[in-house]
Amino acid sequence: MSVTSPITIVGGGLAGLALAAGLRRSLVPVTVHEAGSYPRHRVCGEFLSGLRQETLNNLGIASCFDGAAYHSSVRWFQKGAGLSDHRLPEPAMALSRYRLDRRLCEHVRELGAVVVEKSRLPRRLEEGTVWAAGRVPRKGEWIGVKCHVTGGLELDSDLEMHLGTNGYMGMAEVEDGRINVCGLFRLDRSLRGNKAGALLLSYLGCGGHASLVERLRHAAVDEESCCAMAGFALGWQRETPGQLAIGDAEAMIAPFTGNGMTMALQSAELAVPLLVDWSRGHVTWENCQSEIREKLRGMFRRRMAVSCAVNPLLVRPVAQKWIGAFARRGLVPVRSLLELVR
Ligand SMILES: Cc1cc2nc3c(=O)[nH]c(=O)nc-3n(C[C@H](O)[C@H](O)[C@H](O)COP(=O)(O)OP(=O)(O)OC[C@H]3O[C@@H](n4cnc5c(N)ncnc54)[C@H](O)[C@@H]3O)c2cc1C
């Protein structure tokens, strides 16, 4: 009789829950520890760029995306003025994390995984433990702010991307006619708002988006959905020797790519067969861990390098001037850039 060792997953976000779903398909015993509880809103553009149906099928989670919106057209703006329009190579899904994470949690429970909510585990390096706890908390120069709008806001294209002097922001419809408004800004401690929605308007106002602030002031904002997150750095996350990490815990790609959630799902997809092998005693933990890490590095190297190079340009006023001038003449190779960050 073959022995199946259990896997413990720390973090029940996209990476952790998708991994749990994939492992349960091979009947590996899984426990997920999640510091928070479901459902909950998360700072995220909720726009899935570059995600293949094959990944969802391999993880067995396609049904969790039912009802997602599909988007093709993108319009870029600079401080309210239209810059350029393009179409995505293939339609991208958009679905709120409020709905998606809850569905994934229900799904993996149905498959027999144990999901323990309000359970924050300390870092540990035990065999069979996968770290999927998201960003590594540290001093960083960014703040992410998001809220849902439930009415009174019309979009000019499926996805509106707005560049300002202190960051950028995207707006796209998710499910049920809700519009997700989410931005990444340079952290400015002088900006305050007693609620995340007010904070978002402060950052937008400061970034020179007067017309956008006006549009949002007249829109119906779901206050419950407003949230903000600071204390992170983009790029490869600090390596903890001996720890197997997936998703944002391994690499945090710049949000303009809309590819972070896809990476979380792809890293789970990549890890499943190797963890199943370990669970069945076919490989040692050290080999399993180093193979996953090497494959993740190989898979994400190019998109991480390109996004880390482009992100600072999008938030620097001088670089933005040049980007604006080129974009207005149709000289920014948006499609090629998109291919490089997915
Ligand atoms: C401003 C902004 C906009 C973004 N927009 C997009 C976008 O449009 N499209 C896109 O694809 N990506 C976007 N992203 C990135 C995307 O949100 C992440 O890449 C994705 O959430 C990563 O999933 P994850 O499961 O690795 O981490 P998370 O979703 O962060 O999940 C980690 C989970 O671990 C839990 N946890 C943390 N510590 C512990 C602990 N010690 N014990 C137990 N549990 C713990 C947390 O509560 C959390 O639920 C954006 C990010 C930002 C900052």
The ligand as an SDF file (V2000), in Angstrom:
LIG
                    3D

 53 58  0  0  0  0  0  0  0  0999 V2000
   -2.6210   47.3280   -6.3560 C   0  0  0  0  0  0  0  0  0  0  0  0
   -2.5950   45.9180   -6.8860 C   0  0  0  0  0  0  0  0  0  0  0  0
   -3.3590   45.5980   -8.0000 C   0  0  0  0  0  0  0  0  0  0  0  0
   -3.3040   44.3150   -8.5270 C   0  0  0  0  0  0  0  0  0  0  0  0
   -4.0560   44.0280   -9.6410 N   0  0  0  0  0  0  0  0  0  0  0  0
   -3.9840   42.8030  -10.2020 C   0  0  0  0  0  0  0  0  0  0  0  0
   -4.7360   42.4970  -11.3810 C   0  0  0  0  0  0  0  0  0  0  0  0
   -5.4930   43.2960  -11.9150 O   0  0  0  0  0  0  0  0  0  0  0  0
   -4.5830   41.2560  -11.9050 N   0  0  0  0  0  0  0  0  0  0  0  0
   -3.7630   40.3200  -11.3640 C   0  0  0  0  0  0  0  0  0  0  0  0
   -3.6620   39.2090  -11.9000 O   0  0  0  0  0  0  0  0  0  0  0  0
   -3.0740   40.5760  -10.2310 N   0  0  0  0  0  0  0  0  0  0  0  0
   -3.1610   41.7930   -9.6440 C   0  0  0  0  0  0  0  0  0  0  0  0
   -2.4790   42.0450   -8.4860 N   0  0  0  0  0  0  0  0  0  0  0  0
   -1.6620   40.9690   -7.8980 C   0  0  0  0  0  0  0  0  0  0  0  0
   -2.5200   39.8700   -7.2420 C   0  0  0  0  0  0  0  0  0  0  0  0
   -3.4130   40.4400   -6.3180 O   0  0  0  0  0  0  0  0  0  0  0  0
   -1.6090   38.8770   -6.5530 C   0  0  0  0  0  0  0  0  0  0  0  0
   -0.5870   38.4860   -7.4420 O   0  0  0  0  0  0  0  0  0  0  0  0
   -2.3510   37.6310   -6.0720 C   0  0  0  0  0  0  0  0  0  0  0  0
   -3.2840   38.0000   -5.0980 O   0  0  0  0  0  0  0  0  0  0  0  0
   -1.3640   36.6220   -5.4870 C   0  0  0  0  0  0  0  0  0  0  0  0
   -2.0480   35.5660   -4.8860 O   0  0  0  0  0  0  0  0  0  0  0  0
   -1.3990   34.7920   -3.6560 P   0  0  0  0  0  0  0  0  0  0  0  0
   -2.3250   33.6770   -3.3260 O   0  0  0  0  0  0  0  0  0  0  0  0
    0.0200   34.5030   -3.9200 O   0  0  0  0  0  0  0  0  0  0  0  0
   -1.4030   35.8530   -2.4790 O   0  0  0  0  0  0  0  0  0  0  0  0
   -2.6500   36.4680   -1.7150 P   0  0  0  0  0  0  0  0  0  0  0  0
   -3.8190   36.5470   -2.6080 O   0  0  0  0  0  0  0  0  0  0  0  0
   -2.1430   37.7150   -1.0800 O   0  0  0  0  0  0  0  0  0  0  0  0
   -2.9890   35.3960   -0.6030 O   0  0  0  0  0  0  0  0  0  0  0  0
   -2.1560   35.1610    0.5040 C   0  0  0  0  0  0  0  0  0  0  0  0
   -3.0330   34.7080    1.6650 C   0  0  0  0  0  0  0  0  0  0  0  0
   -2.2000   34.2920    2.7420 O   0  0  0  0  0  0  0  0  0  0  0  0
   -2.7840   34.7180    3.9650 C   0  0  0  0  0  0  0  0  0  0  0  0
   -1.6890   34.7840    4.9500 N   0  0  0  0  0  0  0  0  0  0  0  0
   -0.6850   35.6950    5.0200 C   0  0  0  0  0  0  0  0  0  0  0  0
    0.1660   35.3770    6.0250 N   0  0  0  0  0  0  0  0  0  0  0  0
   -0.3080   34.2140    6.5840 C   0  0  0  0  0  0  0  0  0  0  0  0
    0.1420   33.3820    7.6420 C   0  0  0  0  0  0  0  0  0  0  0  0
    1.2620   33.6570    8.3330 N   0  0  0  0  0  0  0  0  0  0  0  0
   -0.6030   32.2900    7.9660 N   0  0  0  0  0  0  0  0  0  0  0  0
   -1.7390   32.0030    7.2770 C   0  0  0  0  0  0  0  0  0  0  0  0
   -2.1990   32.7540    6.2520 N   0  0  0  0  0  0  0  0  0  0  0  0
   -1.4960   33.8460    5.9050 C   0  0  0  0  0  0  0  0  0  0  0  0
   -3.3980   36.0670    3.6250 C   0  0  0  0  0  0  0  0  0  0  0  0
   -4.4400   36.3730    4.5270 O   0  0  0  0  0  0  0  0  0  0  0  0
   -3.9080   35.8280    2.2090 C   0  0  0  0  0  0  0  0  0  0  0  0
   -5.2450   35.3960    2.1720 O   0  0  0  0  0  0  0  0  0  0  0  0
   -2.5100   43.3200   -7.9210 C   0  0  0  0  0  0  0  0  0  0  0  0
   -1.7610   43.6370   -6.7850 C   0  0  0  0  0  0  0  0  0  0  0  0
   -1.8020   44.9230   -6.2770 C   0  0  0  0  0  0  0  0  0  0  0  0
   -0.9720   45.2550   -5.0670 C   0  0  0  0  0  0  0  0  0  0  0  0
  1  2  1  0
  2  3  1  0
  2 52  2  0
  3  4  2  0
  4  5  1  0
  4 50  1  0
  5  6  2  0
  6  7  1  0
  6 13  1  0
  7  8  2  0
  7  9  1  0
  9 10  1  0
 10 11  2  0
 10 12  1  0
 12 13  2  0
 13 14  1  0
 14 15  1  0
 14 50  1  0
 15 16  1  0
 16 17  1  0
 16 18  1  0
 18 19  1  0
 18 20  1  0
 20 21  1  0
 20 22  1  0
 22 23  1  0
 23 24  1  0
 24 25  2  0
 24 26  1  0
 24 27  1  0
 27 28  1  0
 28 29  2  0
 28 30  1  0
 28 31  1  0
 31 32  1  0
 32 33  1  0
 33 34  1  0
 33 48  1  0
 34 35  1  0
 35 36  1  0
 35 46  1  0
 36 37  1  0
 36 45  1  0
 37 38  2  0
 38 39  1  0
 39 40  1  0
 39 45  2  0
 40 41  1  0
 40 42  2  0
 42 43  1  0
 43 44  2  0
 44 45  1  0
 46 47  1  0
 46 48  1  0
 48 49  1  0
 50 51  2  0
 51 52  1  0
 52 53  1  0
M  END
$$$$
